């Protein structure tokens, strides 16, 4: 793979991009969790072939869809899943919402760890269930689970939503942590929904483990939500697979999809998916991770040199970094003014991840290095606190 593919600058203006179509076209966003790196050529070329007919009619899943997913899980995560356990759903957030609507009752309590990806938490609230947040313990730039608090929440809950790896902190959960969660779930008969969309972005020899592999109870009482969306920058094509080992839950979920009018995939979903989960895809993601690891290290070096008051959370997952700026003694509004108004740079602001996100921001490093260089040049030039040595 030519790394110039990762370095290539691609304008996303006038594409209806949720990330780039701002009122101020000069703002560089490192916020929304999609990449500014193109999907691999072998996927683009396949989609081009499907674009030649000019007919964008209804499509069905391919006959080998489930086996392709199963082979990816086995090769990438050493996770052995039966093909019939795989259920297509366009988006993970849809699967979470359908579970809450159809498997729980109004007023039921659902637990998450906080800070947390807002759409997941919001799904609980908009469906009139009670959200219980178990705040992660933050100490010396690291996060860990407060298992005493989590157990207290599990006593009250019917469902626990896990983000694995965790968003926004980037934490890759250790096997011991997952086992403790699993034991609590079994003890209090709590169902687990695990959003594992960032599973392919694990660095520094850390190991991603689906929680369902560690407990027979969890295997039979969980939805494990997977997708190539982050991995190959295909979020707009809406492709996800929900692994449901329990046949009763699986059949009920399939009926929920039908009742919600979710059946045919998008026109480009099938060819993109089948091209992504291949040996070519494995090699591409390996090379992309090497590039992103270098970006992570470069950003850490810039922060240490020019913004020593920032504390980057020690993490091994996702292509985002979660940064504590509390030592600068700035409010979030002051930080936004500096970043957006002065430097013309946008991040994901900590308040969007709940109260536990106060004093933090999230930066997306899945972008060509030259964009990161421009961003830091702007931040350094406009900063009231930067060390300019």
N, C-alpha and C positions, 0 to 999 in steps of 0.2 A: 504494500500500500504506500503510495506516495504521500508523504505528510503534507504536501502542498494542498491536498484535498481538505485537510483539516485547517490549514492556514488561509484558505480561500475566503475572501470577503464577498458576501452575498447580501445585496440590499433586500430588505423585507418591507420597505415602504410600499404603500399602495397595494398590499396583499391581504388586507383585512386582518393582519397579525394582531392577536390580543396583546402581544408583547411590544411590538414596535410602532403600532399606529397611534401615537400620542398626539396631543394638540401641538406640542413643540417637537418638530422633526429633528432638532439638534440633540435631544436627550438620548443618551445611550442607556438602554435598559439591561440590567443584569438581574432581572427580577423573576419573571415567569419561568417555570421550570421546563422549558424546552431549549434545545440547543440551537446555536447559530452556526452549526456545522451541518452540511448537507447529509441527507441519507446516502448510503453507499451507492455507487454507480450500478452495481448489479441489480439493485431494487429499482432504481430510476429507469434503467433500460427495459426491465420487464414491464413496468407501468406504461412506458412509451408504446410498447407493442399493443397493450390493451386500449391505448388511446387512438389507435389508427381507424377503428371502425366508425367512430363518431356516434355510436349508439351506447347510451349509458343506462341500460335497462336493469331490471331486477336480477340479482345474483343469489346463488346458494353457496353454502360452505362446500368445500371440496371433500371428496370421500376420504381423503387422507389427512384432513385437518387435525383430528384428535391425535393420530399417531405422530404427526410432525411436532405437535406440542409436547407429547410424552417424551419423544427422543431428545428434545431440547432440555427438558427438565433433568433427564438422566445424564446427559453429557455435561451440562453446565453446573448442576447442583448436586449430582449423585442422588437425585430424588426419583424414586420409582413410583409411578402413578399409572393406574389402569386407564386405557383410552376412554372408557365410558364415564370416567369421573370428570372429564373435561367438558365444560359447558361454555359456549361462546356467549359473550355479552359485549356490546360495543364499548362501554366504559365501566371502569371499576366503581365510580361513584354511583352509577345506576344500580349496580349489584348491591352496594351497601344500602341504598335507599329502598330497593325492593325487599331486601331482607327485613329492614326495620318496619316497613309498612305491612308485611304479610306474615312475619314470624314473631312479632312482638305486639304488645297492646299499647294504646294511648296511655301515657303516664308512666310506662315502664322506664327503668333507669338503665342507661348505657354508659359504660366507663371508657375513658381514653386516658392516655398519658399526655401531659402537657409540659411544654408548649407543643402544639400539634398543627398539622396542615388544616387550615380553616374549613375548606369545603367538607371534609369528613365530619368535623365537629358540628358544622352548621346543618348537615343532613339529619343529625339526631334531633336538633331543635325544631327545624321546619316541619318535621313529621310528628311533632307534639309528644316526643319522648323527653325524659329528663337527662341531661348530660351531667355526668359526674367526672370531674377532671382530677386525676391523680398527679400532682406536680412531681416532675423528676427532680432529684436532688442535684444541684449544681455546686461543684466544689473543685477548685484549682483547674478550671477550664474543662472539666469532664462532667458527664451526666451519668447518674445511676438511678435505678428504680427504688422508690421508697416502698418496700414490700409490706410494711406494716399498714401504711395508708392504702396500698392497693388491695390488701386483704379486706380492709374495712369497706372499701368501695364494692368489692366482689360480693360481700355479704348482702348487698342491696340490689345488685344488678342482675339482669338476664343476659347481657351481652357485653363483650369487651372488644373494642376495635384497636388492633395493634398495627403499627406502621413499622415495617421490617424490610430493609434498614429504615431508621427513623427519620422523618422529615418534620422539623427542619434541622435537628441537631447533627444528623449524619451518623448517629450511633448504629453500629452493627452489633446486635444483641449476642452476647455470649451464650453458649449452650446452657450454662448453669442458670442464667436469667430466664431463658425460655422454659427450662424444666420447672422452675419455681412458678412461673405463670401458668403452665399446664397443670401443675398440681393444685393450684388455687382454683383454676377453672373446674377441675373435676370435683374438688371438695364442695364447691358451692353451685355446681351445675350451671356454669356460665358458658354460653356459646361464644366462640371466637371468630371474628372476621379479621383476617390479616391482609393488609394492603402491602403487597411485595413488589410494587411496580419498579422500585429501584434495585432489585435483586442483582442485576448484572453489573452494577457499579459498586464494587467492593475492592478496596485498595490495601496495600501494606500487608499482604498475606493474611488478612482477616478472612473469615469463613462465614458465608451466609447459609443459614439453615432454616428451611421452612418449619415452623413450629409444629406442624402436624406430623412431622417425622419422628418426634420425640415422645409422643404420647398416643396411645390407642384411643383414649377418650377424646383428645383434641382432633384426631384424625376423623372421628365419626361425628364430631360436633363443631365443625368449622367450615368456613369458606376461605380458601386461600386464593387471593386475587392476583393474577399475573398479567403481564402485557409486554409486547415489544415496543410500546409507544415511546418510552424514554430511551430505551436501548438504541433504537435506530431512527429516532426523531420522526416518528410517525403518528404523533398524537392526533393530528387532524383527520386521520383515516379511521379513528375509533375502532380499535382492535383490542379486545381483552379476553382472557380465559379465566373462568372461575373453577377451581378444582374442588369438587364436592364428593367426598368418598361415600357418604351415607346415601344410599339409594332413595330413601324416603324424602330426605331433604332435597336431593337432586331433582326428583320428579316434581316436587312442589315448586321448586324454583323455576323449572322449565315452564310450568303452567303460569307462573307469575310473569315471565317474559312474554308469553303469548297474550296474556290479559292486558299487558302494558303496550301491546302493539309492536313489540321488538321481535323481529324474525330475520328478515334478509339482511346480510351485511352490506356495507357500502360497496360500490362498484370496484374500487381499487383495493379493498381490504384483503381479499383472498390472495391475489397474486403477490401483494406486498408481504403478507405473512409467510407464504410458502417460500419466498426468496430469502426472507430474513432468517428463519430458523433452519439454516443449512451450515455446512462446513465453511462456506464463504463468510457467512454471518459470524461464526465463531472466530475466524481469523480477524475479521474487521473489528469486532468489539475488543479483541485483545490489543490491537494496534491503537484503537481509539483510547482505551484505558491508559496506555502508555503516554499518549499525548496529554490526556487530562491530568495524569499524575504529575507531569512536568508543569502544567498550568497551576495545579494546587501548590506545588513547591515554590513556584515563582511568586504567586500571590502572598504566600506566607513570608517570603523573604522581603517583599516590598512593605508589608505591614510591619515587620520587625524593624526595618530600617527607618521608615517615615512615619509610622503611626504606632509607636511603642506602647501607647495606652490601650490599644485594641488587644483583646484576648481572643484568639481563634480557638474555638472549641476543638478539643482533641477528638478526632473522628476518623472513621475508615470507610464511610459509605456515602453514596450519592455524588452528584457533581455540583453540590453547593457547599459553601462554608458558612457556618453560623458564628457571628462575631459579636463579642461583648464590647460595647463602647462606653460603659458606665464611668470609667476613670476619666473620661473627657468632661464629665459633668455637663453634658448637653441634654436638653429635652429632645424627644423625638421630633418635635416641630422644628427645633433649631437644627437638628441633623438633616432633616428634609430640606430646609432652606439652603444649607451648605451644599448638599448633594445635588438637588434638583435645580434650584434657582441659580446658584453660583457655578457649580461644576458641570451642570447639565448631565447628571448621572442618576439613574434610578436603581434602587435595590428593593428587596422585599422587606418591609418594615416589621419589626418585632411585634408591634401591637396586633398585627393581623393574625398572629398565632396564639392569641389569648394573653391573659395577664402575665403568665410566666415568660412571655417574650419581651416584656418591657426592658429596654436597655440593650437590645440586640438588633442586628439586621442580618439578612441572609443574602449572600452574593453567589450568583450563578457563574461558574468558571468554565462552562462548556461553550466556549466561544473562541474564535481565532485569537492567538496571542497578541496580535497587533491591536485588537479591540481592548484587551486588558491593559496593554501599555498606554493607550490613549486615555482610558478611564483613570488610571493612577496618575498620569501626568496632570489631568484636570483636578483630581482631588488634592494632589500635592500643591499645585499652584494656588488653589483657593482656600486651603485649610488654615484656620486660625491657630491650630495647635501642632501642625506637622513639624517634625524634626527635619531640617533641611541640610543636614551635614552631608 
